[in-house]
Amino acid sequence: MSLTRRYFKSDRTFISSAAITLVIATAGLTGCKTSEVMNNGYIFDQQSLNLVPVGSSREQVLLSLGTPSTTATFDGEVFYYISQKRTRAVAFMKPKLVDQNILAIYFDKDGIVKQEANYTLKDGKVFDMISRTTPTGGRDITFLQQILQGGGNGINGARNFLNNLNPGQ
């Protein structure tokens, strides 16, 4: 006696709808992979560096390379041209710093280029120059812990207050 598998119309509909859903999901997920590359800052090449040899004036540097990304904090004796390359694999993820170049042009007191230096990511430490958070003293507790401690400390705080009013008792 042989058993045969019977397929009903609802089984075929389910299989075909599952296949269509799988194709749509696969097509939708391929859009998530962006592999986005972001270049920020002043991107310089060797030709522009050749325009400002040692001995050039500050004005020649400004005409050839443009306004620097930043200058030295004191006296403005150093121009910094900063460029960064960041990548992110998926659109919703935070970009990762891949490459960083800093061209530093040092001037003497007369405004003449005395040295050029090119720093890369290997030469420095990656840090966030602009922090959006301010550290505070004390313990670092969550909002829920604050609420739970506030309920318990209210009773103890009142008891301590009353004890401090009447220290002899």
C-alpha positions in Angstrom: 0.0 0.0 0.0 1.5 3.3 -1.0 0.7 6.6 0.5 0.7 9.7 -1.7 1.1 13.2 -0.4 -1.8 15.4 -1.4 -1.3 19.1 -1.8 -4.2 21.4 -1.3 -4.6 24.7 -3.0 -4.0 26.5 0.3 -0.6 24.8 0.6 0.5 26.0 -2.8 -0.7 29.5 -2.0 1.3 29.5 1.2 4.5 28.3 -0.5 4.2 30.8 -3.3 3.5 33.7 -0.9 6.4 32.6 1.3 8.7 32.6 -1.8 7.5 36.1 -2.8 8.1 37.4 0.7 11.6 35.9 0.7 12.4 37.6 -2.6 11.1 41.0 -1.4 12.9 40.7 2.0 16.2 39.9 0.2 15.8 42.8 -2.2 15.0 45.1 0.7 17.9 44.0 2.8 20.4 44.6 0.0 19.5 48.3 0.2 20.8 48.4 3.8 24.4 47.8 2.7 25.6 51.2 1.7 29.4 51.0 2.4 29.4 54.8 2.4 32.7 56.7 2.3 32.7 60.3 3.7 35.6 62.7 3.1 35.7 65.8 5.3 38.0 68.7 5.5 40.8 69.9 3.2 42.0 67.2 0.8 45.4 68.2 -0.4 47.6 66.7 -3.1 51.4 66.9 -3.8 50.9 69.6 -6.5 49.3 72.0 -4.0 52.1 71.2 -1.5 54.7 72.1 -4.1 53.2 75.6 -4.3 54.3 76.4 -0.8 57.9 75.5 -0.2 59.9 76.5 2.9 60.6 80.2 2.6 57.1 81.1 1.3 55.2 83.9 2.9 51.9 83.6 4.9 50.0 85.2 2.0 51.4 82.7 -0.5 50.2 79.9 1.7 46.7 81.4 2.0 46.5 81.9 -1.8 47.7 78.4 -2.6 46.0 76.3 0.0 43.2 78.6 1.2 42.0 79.2 4.7 43.3 76.6 7.2 41.0 74.3 9.1 42.4 75.8 12.3 45.4 77.8 13.5 47.6 77.6 16.6 46.0 78.7 19.8 48.7 81.3 20.6 50.1 83.8 18.1 48.7 81.9 15.0 52.2 80.7 14.0 50.9 77.4 12.7 48.3 76.6 10.1 46.6 73.2 10.3 44.8 71.7 7.2 42.9 68.7 8.4 41.2 66.0 6.4 39.4 62.9 7.5 38.0 59.8 5.8 35.2 57.9 7.5 33.3 54.8 6.4 30.1 53.1 7.6 29.0 49.8 6.4 25.3 50.3 7.2 23.3 53.5 6.9 22.2 53.6 10.5 25.6 52.9 12.1 28.0 55.5 13.4 30.8 56.3 10.9 34.3 54.8 11.7 37.4 57.0 11.2 39.6 55.2 8.7 42.2 57.8 7.7 43.2 61.3 8.9 45.8 63.7 7.5 47.0 66.9 9.1 49.2 69.3 7.2 50.9 71.6 9.7 52.7 74.7 8.3 54.9 76.4 10.8 55.8 80.1 10.5 58.6 82.2 12.0 58.0 85.6 13.6 58.2 87.3 10.2 55.4 85.1 8.7 57.8 83.0 6.6 57.3 79.2 6.3 60.0 77.5 8.3 58.7 73.9 8.4 56.0 71.7 6.9 54.8 68.5 8.6 52.3 65.9 7.6 50.7 63.9 10.4 48.6 60.8 9.9 46.2 58.8 12.0 49.2 56.7 13.2 50.9 59.8 14.6 48.1 60.7 17.0 45.4 59.5 19.2 41.8 59.6 18.1 39.7 61.7 20.5 36.5 63.7 20.4 37.5 67.4 20.5 33.9 68.5 21.1 32.3 66.5 23.8 28.5 66.9 24.1 28.4 65.6 27.7 29.6 67.2 30.9 30.9 64.8 33.6 29.5 65.4 37.0 30.8 64.4 40.4 29.2 61.6 42.5 27.8 58.3 41.5 26.6 57.6 38.0 23.1 56.1 38.5 20.2 55.6 36.1 16.9 57.4 36.1 15.1 54.4 37.5 17.7 54.1 40.3 17.1 57.7 41.2 13.4 57.2 41.5 13.7 54.1 43.6 16.3 55.7 45.9 14.2 58.8 46.2 11.3 56.9 47.7 13.4 55.2 50.3 15.5 58.3 51.1 12.4 60.4 51.7 11.5 58.5 54.8 15.1 58.3 56.0 15.7 61.9 55.2 12.7 63.0 57.3 13.9 60.8 60.2 17.4 62.3 59.9 16.0 65.8 59.8 13.9 65.2 62.9 16.9 63.7 64.7 19.0 66.7 63.9 16.4 69.0 65.3 16.4 67.2 68.7 20.0 66.0 69.1 19.5 65.2 72.8 16.7 62.6 72.3 
